Amino acid sequence: MAEPRLIGTGLLADGIARATARRTMTRPDERVVVSAADAWDVGDRAEIRAECAQDGAYWLPVRTELGRVVIGPSERPGRPGCVDCAELRRRHNRLHAAAHDAVVTGNLDVLAGQASTWLTGAAADVVAAVVVDEIGRLEQDSASARTSGALLFVDLKTLEVARHAFLPDPRCVVCGGLPADTPDAAGLVLESRPKTAPGSYRIRKADGHRDALTAAYVDAECGLIRLLARDDEAGSVIAAAWMGLRDGATEGGYGRTRSYESSERVAMLEALERHGGMEPGGRRTVVRGTYAELRDQALDPRELGLYPTERHRSAGFRYEPFEVDQKYNWVWGHSFQRRGPILVPEAYAYYRLHRTEGERAPFVYEISNGCALGACREEAILHGILEVAERDAFLMTWYARMAAPRIDLSSAGRRVVPLIVEAMRAETGYEVMAFDISVEQRIPCVWAMAVDPSDDAQRPKAVCAAGSHLDPETAAENALSELGSILPDLMRRYPDQQEQARRMVDAPSLVTEMSHHSLLYGTREAFSRLDHLVSSPRTVRFADMPGRGAGPGEAFRNADLSDDLRELAGRYLCEGLDVIVVDQSTPEHRARDLSCVKVIVPGTLPMTFGHDLRRVDGLPRLHEVPRRLGYRDRRLSPRDVNPHPHPFP
């Protein structure tokens, strides 16, 4: 019988050797190599990996980090989820990763050569018992191994054992590797996706989904999501899911619903959506070329709305002009209009790419517009289109100053809508209103606004938000829930930032980031810019909005979600607008059968933050749609376009 091979000297190695000698002998199905260190693990792993690769053995590392012993993960050649993966995940989750690295590097000799003073003979015996148990699991039934895709921590003060699961990192240089991006991989054939009810647009029930997401993704030490946090504001309970990124930054997802459980679920899903949208994590970008070379296969970036020449000449403007003969990276997407593959600029498909030294700046500022997550690709695409619709409608209403009708919120059949309104009024004293901003596709979109009726200059005057859905009442609920979390936040920070806000009134170039847009409209001086809505002469009931009533209003009530998607995409196609889908799904998403996409509808108005980054040029719909909808009696001229920063939060 092949005994486990033990590498190392010291208390841990001695304890593991004694425990191994005492164990009941069984014929192992697998061989295990154990490395044990009483100090920080700074050794060369290549030799151990070479031995394991030759014998097809598991490697189980055991090492000491000051006040704890770390066991695992068990690593096997050719399988994802190695020791380096675990260390990458841990590094991303450290709040001060660079400082941590500097401390370790600066004290390498001490950490590597000096055993932890917390490590005693008794503690070593406890660790040895855990290790021998794990050896037995790996030898006989690796599926039961606790170090498979996980670390075991033994606290040297309490001797408690804790398990920290992680997902393999597809970019790991040891066990990862992304497949090349290809036209075939971007192919899309809509599959049948039966719905739980005609008015439901998710194929999976939410019950129990939170716990499964938490188990798969949340771990303070090495989870993709390192922290869930809770709060409550203005009729909404709020959750945040925080992720550490490769560059040391932090990104969050947020949930604003009626319960903490559902808010946490939404926050985790939004964080996972962010994970997919920042940089390619499912396929490796391989296409590089000029638009002139690729035009037959590629989206023309000029259809996305670019910056005018004079903007590029502005001092400090950080985006390069688009040039048809300049080389760019491209990723494959699927075009509903072409019914086949299409190339999309990588810098438009992903919004947090890391540029190498000397690489040109991108030609456009893009954020998570159209990014969405779903239990299948069809579901993700549908919700991605809804986000595009919401933001396009909001900006169309703003740039054209359309007097959208006010919604009678008391007409909602679902009482949750007026209840949210009353909760906000009771908690904040603000008047709450909403407007039907649906445009030519007749997809329910709602602009929600809270207005302070008092003369208290310490309180923000107005706050805006938006929502969309295939059901108008749910669209309003989404907008109001968003408003309910943004309003208290602005109320807290406005007194200290009101002077900054007032300077923005006459100097829009000072609006440079997302939070500035809502801050600006906290001022009394900017409130008149919202008059086209506040003074709108018309009122509508929910029953009169798109998505309700006879004929086309009975749309999106199919038994199959894919039929809803075809109908929704068709509303753009019949207007001559393409719907393009870039699959952003990563192995981390697929671990829970999730799909992540970015939906691009060239010709719609792109949401941007920072007034100098707004994009309104080269988008003909902006000039035509207000007239088509009856808000204007003529085509909108460039001089008619609202020159002020938008109030989208």
N, C-alpha and C positions, 0 to 999 in steps of 0.2 A: 504494500500500500504506500502511495506517495504522500508523505507528510507535507504540510504547508511549509514553504521555505520562509525563514525569518531573516531579515536583513536589519542590522542595527545593534547597538550596545546601549546599556544603561538600565534604569529602573523599569521602563516600559518593556524593553526587549526581554529582560529577565523574567518579568511577571508573565508575559505572554508565553515564553518558553515553558515555565512551570505549569501554567494552566493548560497548555497544549499537551504536555506529557501526562496530565491527569485525566484527560477526557476519554470517554468511551470510544473505542476504536470501531469505526465503520468504514466500509469501502467507499471512498469518495468518487463521485462522478466527475468532479472537476478539481483542478489544481489551483491553489491559492498562494500567492507571494505576498508576504506581509513585510512592510518596512516600518520601523518604529524609531522615533526620535524623541528624546526628552527635552529638546530645544526646538526653536523655530525651524520650520522646514525650508531650507534654502539649497537643498542638494540638487544634483543633476538627475533628472527623471529619465533621461534617454536610455541609460543602461538598463534600468529596471524594465522599461517598456520593451526594449529589445528582447530581454529574456522572456517576458510574458508573451510577446508575439511569436517567439520561436516555439514555445510550449503550448500556446493557446490558453494561458493561465489568466486568472483574475489577479489584479493588483489591488491590495487593500492597504492604503497608507494610514499611518497613525503618527501624529505629531502633536507637539505641545505649543500652545500660544499663551504664554504667561499664565493666566488664570484658568485655562481650560485646555482639555485635550480634544483634538479634532480627529475623528475616525471617518475615513471614506473621502470621496465616494469610491465604491468598488468600480474598478475600471477594467474593461476587457477590450483587447484589440479589435478594431473594426466596428465597435458599437458607440453610438453617440452618448454623451453624458459623462465626460472624463473629468479628471482632477482639474485640468486647466479651465474647463467650462465652469466648474463650481467657483473657481477663483475669479473668473470674469464676472459672474453674477454677484459675488460678494463685493467686488470692487465697485460695480455700478451702484450698489446700495449704500455705500459709505457716504455720509454727508460731506466729508472732507477727504475724498479719495487721494488727491494729489499730496495733501499734507501727510496722510498716512503713509503713502509710498516714500515720501522724503524721510520720515522718521525711520522706517524699516531700512531703507538704503543707507542712511547715515549711521545706523547701529548694527549693521549686518554681522560684523565679527562677534559682537557680544551676544546677539540673539541666536546665532548659529552655534556658538561654542559654550554657552552657559545654560545649564538646565534650569527650568523654572523652579523657583524656591517653593512654589505651591505644591509641587509634585512630591508626594511622600510614598513610602512603600505601600501603605494601605490604599492610597488613591490608585497606585499602579496596579494593585490587585483587582480593584473594581474595573478599571479600564481593561485589564486582561480578560476578565470574565465576559465583558461585552464583546471584545474582539473574538474570543474563541466561539462564542455563540454565533457571531456573524460568519466566521469561517465555516462552521457547520452548515449554515443556511446556504452559503455559496457553493459548498461541495455537493450538497444533496438536492436543494430546491432553490435555485437562484431567484425565482419569482417571489420568494418570501424574504429575501434579503432586505434589511432595513437601509443599507447603504446604496441600494440601486437607485440612482438619480437623487441621492440625498446625502447629507452629512449628519453624523452623530456628534453632538457636543457633550462632553462630560465636564461639568462644572467642578473645579478642584476645591471649591469652598464647601459646596453642599453635596457633591457627588451625584447630583441629579443628571439624568440623561435626557437630552432633547434632540428631536429629529427635525432637520431643516431640508425640505425637498426643493429641488430646482429643476428647471427644464434645460435640456441641452442647448448650447448656443450655436446656431447654424454658422456663425462666422468664426468659430473656434479653429485655430490653425492645426490642432491635433486631430480632432474627430469630426470637424464640421466640413463645410464646403457647399456653396450654393450652385445649383444647376444653372446653365446658361439660359438667358431669356430668349425665347423663340416665338415665332408666330403661332405655332401649334399650341404652345403653352397658354397663349392668350385667347385661344378659341373659346367660344361660348355657344353652347346649345342649351336652351332653357329646358329644364326638366320639370315634370309635374310635381307640384308642391301643395298638396291638399291643406286647406286651412281648417283651423279649429272651429271657426264661425265666419259667416260672410263679412262681418265688420271687423275681423281680426286681421292684422297685417304682420303677424309674427307666427311662424309655424311651430314654435316650441313654447309650451306653457312655462310661465316664470316660476311656478311653484318649485322650491328646492334648488332653483338654478343658482341662487346666491351662494349656498354652501358649497356647491360643486366648483364654482368659480374661485371661491376663497381657497379651497383645498389645492386647486391646480396652480394658482397664480400668486397668492399672497404669502409672503414670508419676509420678516424684517431682515433676515440675514442674507438670503440668496433668492428670494422670489422675484419674478418679473415686476410685481407690484410690492413695494416694501412697506406700505402703510395705508390703512383705512382710517379716516377721521370723520367725525360727525359734528353737525351744528344744526340750529333751527333758526329760521328767519321769516318773518312776515307771511305766516301761513304755510310755509314749506319746511320740510325737514331735509337737510342737505348732507350729502356725504361727498368726501373727496378720496380719490385713490391716487397715491403718489408713486411715480416710477423714477428710478435713477437712470441717467443716460450715459452713453459711452464717453461724452465729453465732460462729464462731471456735473452737468446741469440736472435739473429736476423738471419733470412734466407731470401734470395732473389731469385726471378725469373727474367729472362732477356729475352728481345725480341730485335732482330736485323733484321729489314726489311727495306722496302723502304718508309714507312710512319709511323708517330707517332701513328696513330690509330691502325694499325696492330701490331706495336711493343708493344704497351701497352697491346693489347689482348694476344699476345704470352707471355709477361712477367707474366700476371695474371695466364695464364694456367700453365706456368712452376712453379710458386709459389704453385698453387694448387696441382700439381704433387708432389712437395717436401712435402707438407702437408701430402699426403697419404703415402709417402715412409719412413718417419722417424720412426714411431712407429704404432702399430695396433690402428686404430681409427674406424674400422667398426665392428670388431669382437674381442672377448676376447679369448686370448690364453689359452687353457686348457690342451693341450697334453704336458706332460713332461716324458721323459724316455731316455734310452740309444739307440744308434743305434743297438746294438746287440738285444735288445728287439723288436725294431720296423722295422728291416731291410726289412721285406716283404712289408711294406707299405711306406717306406721312401727312399728318395734320399740318395745315399752314398756320404757324403760330400767330400770324397777323389777325386771324379770326378770333383770337382770345382777348383782343383789346390790349394794345401796347401803349407805350408812352410816346408823346410827341417829341420831336427832335429837340425843342427848346428845354424840355425837362432834363434830358440827358446832359445838357450843357450847364445845368445848375451846379453851383459849387457844392461839393460833397455828395452829389447824387451817386449812389453806389451800384447802379445797374447799367449794363452795357446795352447799346442799341442792338436790336436784332438785325442780322445780316444773312442773306440767303446763301452766301458763299463762306460763312464761318462754320467751322466744325463744332457740333454739339453732340452730347450723349442722348440717345433715344431709347425708349422702352416700348414694348409692344402692348397694345390695348386692343379691344374689340369695338368695332363701329357698327351700331345698329343700322345706320344708313347704308353702309357698304356691305353689311352682312358678312364681315370678315375682318381680318387683322388690319391694324393701323398703327403707325409709329407716332409716339407722343414725346415731346421733349422731356427728358428725365427731370429737369429742374422744375417742370410744371406738374409732373406726376407725384413728386415728393418734395416736401417743403423744408426739410432740415438736412440737406446734403452737406457732406464735409468736402470742401474744396482742397485740393492739393496745392502746394506752393507753386505759384506761377500760373495757375489755372484762371481763366477769365471769369469775371463775375457773371451771374445769370442775366438774362435780358428782361426778366420780369419778377416781381414780388408775388409770391403765391403762398397761401396758407392751407388750412385743412378743408377748404371749400369742396363739398361733394364727397368727403370721406365718410364711410359708414361701415358698420359691422352687422353681421347677421348670422343666423343659424345655417344659412346656405347662401350661395352667391346671388340667387334671385332675390332673396330678402334684403341682402346688403345693397344691391343695386337699387331696389325700390326706395329704400330710405335715403340713399345717396342722392337720388333724383329729387326727393322731397326737400333735402337741404339746399340743393341748387335753386329749387323753386322759391323757397322762403327768402333767401338772400337776394335773388334777382328781383322778387316782388318788392322787397323793402327798399332796395336801391332805386328801382324804377319809380316808386312812389316819392322817394326823396328827391332824386335828380330832376324829375318833371313836376315836382310840387303838386302831385295829384290829390284832389280833395276826396280821398277815399271815404266811403260811408261809415258812420259810426255803427257799431254792432250793439243791439239791445241785449246786453248780457243776461238780463233776467229772462230772456226767451229760451234759454238753454233747457233742453229736456233732462239733461243730467245735472243734478243740483250741485255737483262739485264745483262747477264754474262760478255761479254766484257766491258760493261759500268761500272760495279763494278770494274773491273780490272783497267780501265783507271782512275776512280775516286781515287782509292788508290794510283796509281802512281803519279797522279797530286798533291795529298794532302801530300804524304809522301816521294816521290822520290824513293820508293822501287820497285824492280823488282818482279812481281807476277807470280807464276807458280803453276800448279796443276798436280797431278799424279793419274792415274787409279790404285787404290790399291784393286780392287775387288778380292775376293778369290774364293774358289771352288764352293760356292753356286751361284756365278755370280749375286750377288746383287750389284747394282752400289754404290761404295764407292770411295770417293775422298779425297786425301791429298792435302791441299793448303799450299803454303809456300811463304813468303815474304822475299826477300834477299836484303840487303843494298849493292849497287854497289860501295859505297864510301869507303874511308879509315878512316872515322871519328870514332875514338874509343869511342866517347860519344854516338854513335847510336848503338842499338842492331843489330847484324849482321843478324840474321835469326829468324823468328817467324813461327810457324806451327799451323795448325788447320785441322779439318776433317769434312766431311759431308756424309750423305747417303740418298738415296731415291730410289723409284722404277723407277724414270726417271733420267738418268745420268746428264742432264743439271740442274735439280733441286738439285741433290746431289752436283754438283759443286757450285751452287748458295748458298746452305746452308754452305758449307765449306768456301767460300769466304766471306760471311756475318759474319761468326764467326771470321775469320781472320781480317776483317775490324774493329772489335771492340777491339780485343786483341792487335793489333799492336800499336795503339796510346797510349794505357795504358802502354805497356812496354816501348815505347819511352819516356814517362814521368818519369817513375821510374828508368830506367836503369842507368842514370848518377850517381845517388846517391847509387846505389846498385851494380855497376860493380865490385868493389873489392870483395864483397861477392860472386858474380857470378864466378869470377876467382878462388876463393878458391874451389868452387864446381867442377871445371874441374878435379882436381886430387884427390878430396875427395868426391866421390858420396854420402857418408853417410850424407853429409851436405844438400842434397836435401831431405827435410823432409815434404814439404807441396806443395799444388797444384801450387802456383805461382812460386816456385823454378824451376819447369820443363821448363817453358818458359824463365825464367831469365838465366838459364845456357846456353841456346843456343843463347843468345844475345852476348856471347863472341866470339871473332875471334878464340880463341884457340879450341873451340868445333865444329866449323863449318865443319871441315873435316869429322865429324861423319855422316854428311848428304850427303856425296859424292855419296853414292849408288843411291840416287835420283837425285841430281843436275847433275851428269854426266851420267844419264841413256841414253843409245844410241837410245832408241825407242821413237816414237811419235805416238799417236793415235788421231783420230778425234772422236767427240761425237757419230757419226753414227756407229763407230766400237765398242763402249763400250757395256757392258751388258745392256739389256733393250731396245736395238735398233736392227734393222735388221730383218732378216728372222728367221723362226723356233723359237727356244727358246727365241729369242730376242723380240718376240711379246707377251711375257708373261705379266701378271698383267694389262691387258686391259679389264678386265671383266666388265659386267654391275652391278655386285653385289660385294660389298667389301668383303663379307665372302668368295667368291670364290678366290679373291686375297689372302686373308689370308691363305686359305687352300693350295694354290700354294706356298706361301712363306714358310710356316711351312714345307711343303713337301720337300723343298730343303734341309732342315736339316735332316728330318726323313730319306730320302733316303741315307744320308751319315752316318746313324747310330747314329745321335745326337737327343736327346730328346728336346722338347720345353715345358717348364713348366711355368704355369701362376699362380701367386698369386694375388688374387683380393685384392687390397688395398683401395677400395672405402670406403668412410666414409659418414655419413649423410650430411656433408657439401657439398660433391661432388654431392650427389643425389638431393640436393636442386636446382641444375641447370641441372639435368639429365646428369651428367658427370660420367665417369667411369675411375678408376685409377688402374693400374696393375703394377706388376713387372714381366718381362719375364726373365727366366733363361734358358740358353742353356749350360748344362754341357759339358765341353770339349772345349769350346771357351775360348779365352784369356781374362782375366778380367782386366779392367782398374783399376789402383791403383795410388795413389799419395804419394810420399815419396819413395826413391829408396829402402830402406830396406824392404818395404812392398810389393814389386813386387812379383807376383806369376807366376812362369814358370815351376814349378815342377809338375810331374804327369799329364801332358797335352800332350798326344802323337801327336796330330795334329801339334803342333809346329815343330815337327821333320819330319813330313811326307809331309805336304802341300807344302812347298817351292819346293820340288822335283817334286811333282805332277803338279805344275803350270809351271815347266820348268825353275825356277830360280836357281835350284841346280841340279847337276848331281848325287847326292847321298843324303842319309838321313842326316838331320842335327844332329850333335852330341851335347851333352851338352856344350862342349867347343866352339862350333860354335855360340852359342847364344850370341847376342850382350850384352856385360856386362855393357853398359853405361845407365844412366837414360834416359827414353824416353822423347821426346819433346812435348807430348800432353799437351795442355794448361788447 
